[in-house]
Amino acid sequence: MSFEFEFTPEKLGHLIPNARYGVDVWFNELNELLPVFGITSAARVASFIAQTAHESGGYTALKENLNYRPETLMKLFGSHFPGGMAEAQQYCSRPNKQEAIANRIYADRMGNGNEASGDGFRYCGRGLIQLTGKTNYSNFADSIETPVEQVT
């Protein structure tokens, strides 16, 4: 199966000009994989690239950035910090703050264990779509017949 329009590195380059690893690498991968999943029309390719570019910061970030300031942490994840700004500040001042934040905000959901399990950080957002949570990682691992430990 091929694309229903002319998909070129130049067109992709206009959409993700600062892509990590370079546009040519992403073009080669997308050119091979998108048709496998029936993403061949201009509309479907545009939707896929728009969503993945949004999630990955224009194809520049393949792992979630959890380097939050207390104010932003409260704005985005305030319900996970019932102690308010003081509690958020404690998490943001830890030496391993990204790990601590991930373990807190992703605890006991999406198939993750409690905060102490380390699952929040282990299964934080990765890849172009920022796959998050042990359940999603497990489903993905199953789909490619790979142990979940090898996709983290």
C-alpha positions in Angstrom: 0.0 0.0 0.0 1.3 3.5 -0.8 0.2 7.0 -0.1 -2.7 8.6 -1.8 -0.7 11.8 -2.3 2.9 12.8 -2.8 4.5 12.4 0.6 8.0 13.9 0.6 10.8 14.7 3.0 10.4 18.4 2.0 6.7 18.4 3.0 7.5 16.7 6.3 10.3 19.1 6.9 7.8 22.0 6.8 5.9 20.4 9.6 8.7 19.2 11.8 11.7 21.4 10.9 13.5 20.9 14.3 13.0 17.2 14.6 15.4 15.2 16.7 17.4 12.8 14.5 16.6 14.9 11.4 13.6 15.0 9.1 15.1 12.3 6.8 15.1 9.7 9.6 11.5 10.4 10.5 10.5 10.5 6.8 12.0 7.0 6.2 10.2 5.6 9.3 6.9 7.2 8.6 7.1 6.3 4.9 7.5 2.6 5.9 5.1 2.4 8.8 2.1 4.7 8.1 0.8 2.6 5.2 1.0 -0.6 7.3 -1.7 1.0 9.5 -3.8 2.4 6.7 -2.6 6.0 7.2 -2.3 6.9 3.6 -4.6 9.8 2.8 -3.5 13.4 3.1 -6.0 13.9 5.9 -5.0 10.9 7.9 -1.3 11.6 7.6 -1.9 15.2 8.5 -3.9 14.2 11.6 -1.2 11.7 12.6 1.7 14.1 12.2 -0.3 17.0 13.9 -1.0 14.8 17.0 2.4 13.3 17.3 4.1 16.6 16.7 2.0 18.1 19.5 2.8 15.3 21.9 6.5 15.3 21.1 7.2 19.0 20.8 7.7 18.9 17.1 9.4 15.5 17.1 12.0 16.8 19.5 11.1 15.1 22.8 10.7 11.4 23.0 10.4 11.2 26.8 8.0 13.3 29.0 9.5 16.3 30.6 8.5 16.3 34.3 10.6 19.3 35.3 7.8 21.4 36.7 7.7 24.5 38.9 5.4 24.2 41.8 2.9 26.6 40.3 2.6 24.6 37.1 2.5 21.4 39.0 -0.5 22.7 41.0 -2.2 24.0 37.8 -1.9 20.7 35.9 -2.0 18.1 38.7 -3.3 19.9 41.8 -5.6 17.1 42.8 -2.6 14.9 43.4 -1.2 17.4 45.9 -3.9 17.8 48.6 -1.3 19.6 50.8 -1.4 22.4 48.2 1.5 24.6 47.1 3.7 23.6 50.1 3.5 19.9 49.1 4.1 20.7 45.4 7.2 22.7 46.5 8.6 19.8 48.4 8.3 17.6 45.3 9.9 20.2 43.1 12.9 20.7 45.4 13.9 17.0 45.5 17.1 16.0 43.8 15.2 13.4 41.8 12.3 15.7 41.3 11.1 14.3 37.9 11.1 10.8 39.2 9.3 11.9 42.4 6.7 13.9 40.5 6.0 11.1 38.0 5.6 8.6 40.8 3.2 10.9 42.6 1.0 12.0 39.7 0.8 8.6 38.0 0.3 6.5 41.1 -2.6 4.1 41.4 -3.9 4.7 37.9 -3.4 3.5 34.3 -2.3 0.1 35.8 0.5 1.7 37.8 1.2 0.7 41.4 1.3 3.1 44.3 3.8 6.0 44.6 6.5 3.8 46.2 6.4 1.2 43.4 8.2 3.5 41.0 5.8 2.7 38.2 4.9 6.4 37.6 8.4 7.2 36.4 9.0 3.8 34.9 5.9 4.2 32.7 5.9 7.9 32.1 5.3 9.4 28.7 7.5 8.1 25.9 7.6 8.0 22.1 5.9 10.3 19.6 2.5 9.8 21.2 3.8 10.0 24.8 2.5 6.5 25.7 1.9 6.6 29.5 1.0 4.1 32.2 1.8 0.4 32.7 -1.5 -0.8 31.1 -0.7 1.1 27.9 2.9 -0.1 27.9 1.8 -3.7 28.5 -0.8 -3.5 25.6 1.9 -2.0 23.3 4.4 -4.7 24.4 1.9 -7.4 23.7 1.1 -6.0 20.3 4.8 -6.3 19.3 5.3 -9.6 21.2 7.9 -8.1 23.5 8.2 -8.2 27.3 7.0 -5.0 28.8 10.4 -4.5 30.6 12.0 -4.1 27.2 9.8 -1.2 26.1 10.5 1.0 29.1 
